[in-house]
């Protein structure tokens, strides 16, 4: 039976969408585009192997520490684009079982392992008993300033429906505490203004000052005095103390004096720290404070490109992060096989037969090189089709040679390259594999260097030497006058 490559896939490569090229943005979904991206990421989340073990370990550790004096902060590491941001974004959505506009929920959309399902069920049980569930998240690279406490408070405030700005959020909490929030907001809107926009001009907005005085005439003697009091009471801050941060989190999240079981995800923490010792000290202090000051109800999860032993600055804070989750290249291959290369069940048998018939030719690809056929290739030949294991290794060499900065192993890059490759091969008959594409000519010198790590057995060396001698002899023959005269002259 003759088939086209597109017929063997669960999803036609042309119809398969890679939202954001596989880049996970760790942010609380609020816009339509962010909600669509979250749905896609939940649908395609591969909760297997280290992703499943990582989620289970984080949840299990948190549940074990509930009721104790201290929670255990988490550090998730992996090379740039390995899926760590995707993992923590899924953790954030699953923690509170996010509800999408159509009523679907995160835990019902994602395909989860039994261990993760069990842990999430226990988390919900404890949440009902202890005051609910809450989660906040964000990337430190999106924040200005040099204070990790203010950055974290911005994410917490936003997750609670408050302004991100510390002064504005504290003012709104003050209004709610005194029962004036709805009155002030209504008066601002009656004046034809946006309450959220007026909060940005907290110190100078005449509309806001007038609305506040209408809600509480005793607040100040005049609008001018009200503005002065607001600036004095809620000044702009470049940093806050641990106590300020703790009180702000409690004011924002507590219901009837109880803090819900809370997850706080800080993405790209290592990049934010860099080589800055002072920023490293901030992270250390933050992790200690959050672990000890909330009755083990608040869990801090941070991400970085390397393990905590990877740099001198990170080594100073490693004792604060008791739970460590490391992601590797193997997880990237699992994701690619599940999302891009998944096969239809009714096409597996004929495809296996085809690959068996072609096994002789496949086994001769680039023999004698460092990326040539290996015995373990047989176990992934079917799942990787139409990519051949030799060519996959070739592409990995290409990506890593072209980008020495370390981004070549990205999940997003490999996902995109494989997706484009199978799109090119979808119309061909089964048995035809997409050809590797070395990219721009500027990458070729690096590519040659990357592929130079070949085995130097005596047989290979002899074959190379013989080939060089034959090539040299041929060049000498072409250059000799006798050879030139012997050839007929074209007229």
C-alpha positions as CSV (number, residue, x, y, z in Angstrom):
1,X,0.0,0.0,0.0
2,X,1.4,3.4,-1.1
3,X,1.0,6.2,1.4
4,X,2.0,9.8,1.7
5,X,4.0,10.9,4.7
6,X,1.1,13.1,5.9
7,X,-1.1,10.1,6.2
8,X,0.9,8.5,9.0
9,X,0.6,11.5,11.4
10,X,-2.1,11.9,14.0
11,X,-2.2,15.6,12.9
12,X,-1.3,16.8,9.4
13,X,1.9,18.9,9.7
14,X,0.2,21.7,7.8
15,X,-2.6,21.8,10.3
16,X,-0.4,21.5,13.4
17,X,0.0,24.9,15.2
18,X,3.0,25.8,17.2
19,X,1.7,28.7,19.3
20,X,4.6,31.1,20.0
21,X,7.0,28.7,18.4
22,X,6.9,26.7,21.6
23,X,7.9,29.6,23.8
24,X,6.0,29.6,27.1
25,X,5.2,33.0,28.6
26,X,4.9,32.8,32.4
27,X,2.1,35.2,33.0
28,X,-1.5,35.1,34.4
29,X,-3.6,34.7,31.3
30,X,-5.8,37.8,30.9
31,X,-6.1,38.6,27.2
32,X,-7.8,36.5,24.5
33,X,-4.5,35.7,23.0
34,X,-3.0,34.6,26.3
35,X,-6.0,32.4,27.0
36,X,-5.7,30.7,23.5
37,X,-2.1,30.1,24.2
38,X,-2.8,28.6,27.6
39,X,-5.4,26.2,26.1
40,X,-2.9,25.1,23.4
41,X,-0.2,24.6,26.0
42,X,-2.5,22.5,28.2
43,X,-3.7,20.4,25.3
44,X,-0.1,19.6,24.2
45,X,1.5,19.3,27.6
46,X,3.5,16.1,27.7
47,X,3.2,15.0,31.3
48,X,5.7,12.2,31.1
49,X,9.2,11.3,32.4
50,X,10.9,14.2,34.0
51,X,8.0,16.6,33.5
52,X,5.7,14.2,35.3
53,X,8.3,13.5,38.0
54,X,9.0,17.2,38.4
55,X,5.4,18.1,39.0
56,X,4.8,15.2,41.3
57,X,7.9,16.0,43.4
58,X,6.9,19.7,43.7
59,X,3.3,18.9,44.8
60,X,4.3,16.0,47.0
61,X,6.9,18.1,48.8
62,X,4.4,21.0,49.4
63,X,1.7,18.7,50.7
64,X,4.2,17.0,53.0
65,X,5.3,20.3,54.5
66,X,1.7,21.6,55.2
67,X,1.1,22.0,58.9
68,X,4.9,22.2,59.6
69,X,6.9,25.3,60.5
70,X,8.6,25.8,57.1
71,X,7.8,25.2,53.4
72,X,10.5,24.0,51.0
73,X,11.3,26.4,48.0
74,X,11.8,24.9,44.6
75,X,14.4,25.5,41.9
76,X,13.6,24.3,38.4
77,X,16.6,24.3,36.0
78,X,17.4,23.3,32.5
79,X,19.2,24.6,29.4
80,X,17.7,27.6,27.7
81,X,14.3,26.6,26.3
82,X,14.3,23.1,27.8
83,X,10.7,23.5,28.8
84,X,11.2,24.8,32.4
85,X,9.0,27.9,31.8
86,X,6.4,25.6,30.2
87,X,6.5,23.3,33.2
88,X,6.0,26.0,35.8
89,X,3.3,27.6,33.7
90,X,1.4,24.3,33.7
91,X,2.0,24.0,37.4
92,X,0.4,27.4,38.0
93,X,-2.6,26.6,35.8
94,X,-3.1,23.1,37.4
95,X,-2.6,24.4,40.9
96,X,-5.9,26.5,40.8
97,X,-7.5,24.4,38.0
98,X,-7.9,27.5,35.8
99,X,-11.3,27.8,34.2
100,X,-11.3,29.0,30.6
101,X,-14.1,31.1,29.0
102,X,-16.0,28.1,27.7
103,X,-16.1,26.4,31.1
104,X,-13.3,23.9,30.5
105,X,-10.8,23.5,33.3
106,X,-7.0,23.0,33.1
107,X,-7.0,19.6,34.8
108,X,-9.6,18.3,32.4
109,X,-7.8,19.6,29.3
110,X,-4.2,18.4,30.2
111,X,-3.3,14.7,29.8
112,X,-1.8,14.1,33.2
113,X,0.0,11.1,34.8
114,X,-1.8,9.2,37.6
115,X,0.7,10.4,40.1
116,X,0.2,14.1,39.3
117,X,-3.6,13.6,39.3
118,X,-3.4,12.1,42.7
119,X,-1.3,14.9,44.1
120,X,-3.6,17.6,42.6
121,X,-6.6,15.9,44.1
122,X,-5.0,16.0,47.5
123,X,-4.1,19.6,47.0
124,X,-7.7,20.5,46.3
125,X,-8.8,18.5,49.4
126,X,-6.4,20.5,51.6
127,X,-7.4,23.7,49.9
128,X,-11.1,23.2,50.8
129,X,-10.1,22.5,54.4
130,X,-7.6,25.3,54.8
131,X,-9.0,28.3,52.9
132,X,-8.8,27.7,49.1
133,X,-6.1,27.8,46.5
134,X,-4.3,30.7,44.9
135,X,-1.4,31.2,42.4
136,X,0.6,34.1,41.1
137,X,3.4,34.1,38.5
138,X,5.6,36.3,36.3
139,X,9.0,36.7,34.7
140,X,11.5,38.8,36.5
141,X,12.9,39.9,33.2
142,X,9.7,41.9,32.5
143,X,10.1,44.0,35.7
144,X,12.0,47.3,36.1
145,X,13.9,48.2,39.2
146,X,16.3,46.3,41.4
147,X,13.9,44.9,44.0
148,X,12.7,41.3,43.9
149,X,10.3,41.9,46.7
150,X,8.4,44.6,44.7
151,X,8.5,42.5,41.6
152,X,6.9,39.6,43.5
153,X,4.3,41.8,45.1
154,X,3.4,43.1,41.6
155,X,2.7,39.5,40.5
156,X,0.7,38.8,43.7
157,X,-1.3,42.0,43.4
158,X,-2.2,41.3,39.8
159,X,-3.3,37.8,40.6
160,X,-5.6,39.2,43.2
161,X,-7.2,41.8,40.8
162,X,-5.2,44.7,42.3
163,X,-3.0,47.3,40.5
164,X,0.6,46.1,40.1
165,X,2.0,49.3,41.5
166,X,2.8,49.1,45.2
167,X,1.3,52.5,46.2
168,X,-1.8,52.1,44.1
169,X,-2.4,48.5,45.4
170,X,-2.0,49.6,49.0
171,X,-4.5,52.5,48.4
172,X,-7.1,50.1,46.9
173,X,-6.6,47.7,49.9
174,X,-7.2,50.7,52.2
175,X,-10.4,51.6,50.4
176,X,-11.7,48.0,50.6
177,X,-10.8,47.7,54.2
178,X,-12.9,50.7,55.0
179,X,-15.8,49.8,52.7
180,X,-15.2,52.8,50.4
181,X,-13.9,51.0,47.3
182,X,-17.2,50.7,45.4
183,X,-18.2,54.3,46.3
184,X,-15.0,55.8,45.1
185,X,-14.8,53.7,42.0
186,X,-18.4,54.7,41.1
187,X,-17.8,58.4,41.6
188,X,-14.7,58.3,39.4
189,X,-16.7,56.5,36.6
190,X,-19.6,59.0,37.0
191,X,-17.1,61.7,36.2
192,X,-16.4,59.9,32.9
193,X,-13.0,58.6,33.9
194,X,-11.4,55.2,34.2
195,X,-10.7,54.2,37.7
196,X,-7.7,52.2,36.7
197,X,-6.2,55.1,34.8
198,X,-6.8,57.6,37.6
199,X,-5.0,55.2,40.0
200,X,-1.9,55.8,37.8
201,X,-2.1,59.5,38.7
202,X,-2.7,58.7,42.4
203,X,-1.0,61.8,43.8
204,X,-2.4,64.4,41.3
205,X,-5.8,63.2,40.1
206,X,-8.5,65.7,41.1
207,X,-11.2,63.2,40.2
208,X,-9.8,60.6,42.6
209,X,-9.3,63.1,45.4
210,X,-12.9,64.4,45.0
211,X,-14.4,60.9,45.0
212,X,-12.4,60.0,48.1
213,X,-13.7,63.1,49.9
214,X,-17.2,62.2,48.9
215,X,-16.9,58.7,50.4
216,X,-15.2,60.1,53.6
217,X,-15.5,63.9,54.1
218,X,-13.2,63.6,57.2
219,X,-10.3,62.2,55.2
220,X,-8.9,65.7,54.5
221,X,-9.9,69.4,54.6
222,X,-9.6,69.9,50.8
223,X,-8.8,68.2,47.6
224,X,-5.3,69.6,47.7
225,X,-4.8,68.3,51.2
226,X,-6.2,64.9,50.2
227,X,-3.6,64.7,47.4
228,X,-0.8,65.5,49.9
229,X,-2.0,62.9,52.3
230,X,-2.1,60.2,49.6
231,X,1.5,61.0,48.6
232,X,2.6,60.8,52.2
233,X,0.7,57.7,53.1
234,X,1.5,55.8,49.9
235,X,4.8,57.0,48.6
236,X,6.6,55.6,45.6
237,X,9.1,52.9,46.8
238,X,12.3,51.4,45.3
239,X,12.2,48.6,47.8
240,X,10.2,47.3,50.8
241,X,11.2,45.3,53.9
242,X,10.3,41.7,54.5
243,X,7.7,42.8,57.0
244,X,6.1,45.2,54.4
245,X,6.0,42.4,51.8
246,X,4.5,39.9,54.2
247,X,1.8,42.3,55.4
248,X,1.0,43.2,51.8
249,X,0.6,39.6,50.7
250,X,-1.6,38.9,53.7
251,X,-3.8,42.0,53.0
252,X,-4.1,41.0,49.3
253,X,-4.8,37.3,49.7
254,X,-6.3,36.5,53.1
255,X,-10.0,35.8,53.4
256,X,-11.4,35.8,56.9
257,X,-7.9,35.9,58.3
258,X,-6.8,32.7,56.4
259,X,-4.2,32.7,53.7
260,X,-5.1,30.2,50.9
261,X,-2.7,27.6,49.8
262,X,-0.6,29.8,47.6
263,X,1.9,29.1,44.7
264,X,4.2,31.9,43.6
265,X,6.3,31.3,40.4
266,X,9.2,33.5,39.5
267,X,10.6,32.8,36.1
268,X,14.1,33.6,34.8
269,X,15.5,34.2,38.3
270,X,19.0,33.2,37.3
271,X,19.0,35.6,34.3
272,X,17.8,38.3,36.7
273,X,20.6,37.6,39.2
274,X,23.4,37.3,36.6
275,X,26.7,37.7,38.4
276,X,25.2,40.2,40.8
277,X,26.0,39.1,44.4
278,X,23.6,41.6,45.9
279,X,20.7,40.3,43.8
280,X,21.7,36.8,44.8
281,X,21.4,37.9,48.4
282,X,17.9,39.3,47.7
283,X,16.8,35.9,46.3
284,X,18.2,34.1,49.3
285,X,16.4,36.5,51.8
286,X,13.2,36.2,49.8
287,X,13.2,32.4,49.8
288,X,13.8,32.2,53.5
289,X,11.1,34.8,54.3
290,X,8.4,33.1,52.2
291,X,9.3,29.6,53.5
292,X,9.0,30.6,57.2
293,X,6.5,33.5,57.5
294,X,3.3,32.0,56.1
295,X,2.8,28.8,58.2
296,X,4.1,26.6,55.3
297,X,1.1,27.7,53.1
298,X,3.1,29.6,50.5
299,X,5.3,27.9,48.0
300,X,8.0,29.7,46.0
301,X,9.1,28.2,42.7
302,X,12.0,29.8,40.8
303,X,13.6,28.9,37.5
304,X,17.1,29.1,36.1
305,X,19.2,27.9,33.2
306,X,21.6,26.0,35.3
307,X,21.6,24.0,38.5
308,X,22.3,25.8,41.7
309,X,25.9,24.6,41.7
310,X,26.4,26.1,38.2
311,X,27.8,29.5,39.2
312,X,29.5,31.0,42.3
313,X,26.5,33.3,42.9
314,X,24.0,30.4,42.7
315,X,26.1,28.3,45.0
316,X,25.5,30.8,47.8
317,X,21.7,30.3,47.7
318,X,21.5,26.6,47.0
319,X,20.9,25.7,50.6
320,X,17.6,27.7,50.5
321,X,16.1,25.6,47.7
322,X,15.5,22.2,49.1
323,X,13.6,20.8,46.1
324,X,15.5,20.8,42.8
325,X,14.0,19.8,39.5
326,X,16.4,19.4,36.5
327,X,15.3,19.0,32.9
328,X,17.4,17.5,30.2
329,X,17.6,17.0,26.4
330,X,15.7,13.7,26.7
331,X,12.6,15.6,27.7
332,X,12.8,17.7,24.6
333,X,12.8,14.6,22.4
334,X,9.8,13.2,24.3
335,X,7.9,16.5,23.6
336,X,8.7,16.5,19.9
337,X,7.6,12.9,19.5
338,X,4.3,13.5,21.2
339,X,3.5,16.9,19.6
340,X,4.9,16.8,16.1
341,X,5.8,13.2,15.2
342,X,2.9,11.2,16.8
343,X,1.6,8.5,14.4
344,X,-1.9,7.2,13.7
345,X,-2.4,3.8,15.3
346,X,-3.7,2.2,12.0
347,X,-0.5,3.3,10.2
348,X,2.0,1.9,12.6
349,X,2.1,-1.7,11.2
350,X,2.7,-0.8,7.5
351,X,5.2,1.9,8.6
352,X,7.1,-0.7,10.6
353,X,7.2,-3.0,7.6
354,X,8.5,-0.3,5.4
355,X,11.3,0.6,7.8
356,X,12.2,-3.0,8.1
357,X,12.5,-3.3,4.3
358,X,14.7,-0.2,4.3
359,X,16.9,-1.2,7.3
360,X,19.9,-2.1,5.1
361,X,20.0,1.3,3.5
362,X,19.3,3.2,6.8
363,X,22.2,1.3,8.5
364,X,24.6,2.6,5.9
365,X,24.0,6.3,6.6
366,X,27.2,8.1,7.5
367,X,28.9,4.9,8.8
368,X,32.2,5.5,10.4
369,X,31.3,8.9,11.7
370,X,30.6,10.0,15.3
371,X,26.9,10.4,14.4
372,X,26.5,7.2,12.4
373,X,24.0,4.3,13.1
374,X,23.9,2.9,16.6
375,X,22.2,-0.2,18.0
376,X,19.8,1.9,20.2
377,X,18.4,3.6,17.0
378,X,16.0,0.7,16.4
379,X,14.0,1.6,19.5
380,X,13.2,5.2,18.2
381,X,13.1,4.6,14.4
382,X,9.3,4.4,14.3
383,X,8.6,7.2,16.7
384,X,11.1,9.6,15.0
385,X,10.0,8.9,11.4
386,X,10.3,10.6,9.0
387,X,13.5,11.8,10.7
388,X,16.2,9.2,10.8
389,X,18.2,9.0,14.0
390,X,21.5,9.8,12.1
391,X,19.9,12.9,10.7
392,X,18.5,13.9,14.0
393,X,22.0,13.8,15.5
394,X,23.3,15.7,12.4
395,X,20.8,18.5,13.1
396,X,21.6,18.6,16.8
397,X,25.3,19.1,15.8
398,X,24.3,21.8,13.4
399,X,22.2,23.7,15.9
400,X,24.8,23.5,18.6
401,X,27.6,24.5,16.2
402,X,25.8,27.5,14.8
403,X,24.8,28.9,18.2
404,X,27.7,28.6,20.7
405,X,25.7,30.6,23.2
406,X,23.8,27.5,24.2
407,X,20.4,28.2,22.7
408,X,20.8,25.6,20.0
409,X,19.4,22.9,22.2
410,X,16.2,24.9,22.8
411,X,12.9,23.1,22.9
412,X,11.5,25.9,20.8
413,X,14.3,25.6,18.2
414,X,14.2,21.9,17.8
415,X,10.4,21.9,17.8
416,X,10.3,24.4,15.0
417,X,13.1,22.7,12.9
418,X,11.3,19.3,13.2
419,X,8.0,20.9,12.4
420,X,9.3,22.6,9.3
421,X,11.0,19.4,8.2
422,X,7.9,17.2,8.3
423,X,6.0,19.9,6.6
424,X,8.4,19.7,3.7
425,X,8.2,15.9,3.7
426,X,4.4,15.6,4.1
427,X,3.6,15.3,0.4
428,X,6.3,12.7,-0.4
429,X,5.7,8.9,-0.4
430,X,6.5,7.1,2.8
431,X,10.1,6.1,2.9
432,X,11.4,9.5,1.9
433,X,13.0,11.4,4.8
434,X,13.4,15.2,4.8
435,X,17.0,16.3,4.0
436,X,18.9,18.2,6.6
437,X,19.4,21.9,5.9
438,X,22.7,23.4,7.0
439,X,21.5,26.9,6.9
440,X,23.4,30.0,5.9
441,X,26.9,29.7,4.4
442,X,28.3,31.6,7.4
443,X,27.5,28.5,9.5
444,X,29.5,26.1,7.4
445,X,32.9,26.6,9.0
446,X,31.3,25.9,12.4
447,X,29.4,23.0,11.0
448,X,32.6,21.4,9.7
449,X,34.2,21.9,13.1
450,X,31.2,20.3,14.9
451,X,31.3,17.2,12.6
452,X,35.0,16.7,13.0
453,X,34.6,14.6,16.2
454,X,34.9,11.3,14.3
455,X,36.2,8.0,15.6
456,X,39.8,7.4,14.5
457,X,39.9,3.6,14.3
458,X,42.7,2.1,12.2
459,X,40.2,1.1,9.5
460,X,38.7,4.6,9.3
461,X,42.1,6.2,9.3
462,X,43.4,3.9,6.6
463,X,40.3,4.6,4.5
464,X,40.7,8.4,4.9
465,X,44.4,8.2,4.0
466,X,43.7,6.1,0.9
467,X,41.0,8.5,-0.1
468,X,43.3,11.5,0.3
469,X,46.1,9.8,-1.8
470,X,43.6,9.0,-4.5
471,X,42.3,12.5,-4.5
472,X,45.8,14.0,-4.6
473,X,46.8,11.6,-7.5
474,X,43.7,12.7,-9.5
475,X,44.5,16.4,-9.0
476,X,48.1,15.8,-10.2
477,X,46.8,14.0,-13.3
478,X,44.4,16.8,-14.2
479,X,47.3,19.3,-13.8
480,X,49.8,17.4,-16.0
481,X,50.6,18.7,-19.5
482,X,50.4,15.1,-21.0
483,X,46.9,14.7,-19.6
484,X,45.9,18.0,-21.1
485,X,47.3,17.2,-24.6
486,X,45.6,13.8,-24.6
487,X,42.2,15.2,-24.4
488,X,40.6,16.4,-27.6
489,X,40.2,20.1,-28.0
490,X,36.7,21.4,-28.2
491,X,36.2,23.8,-31.1
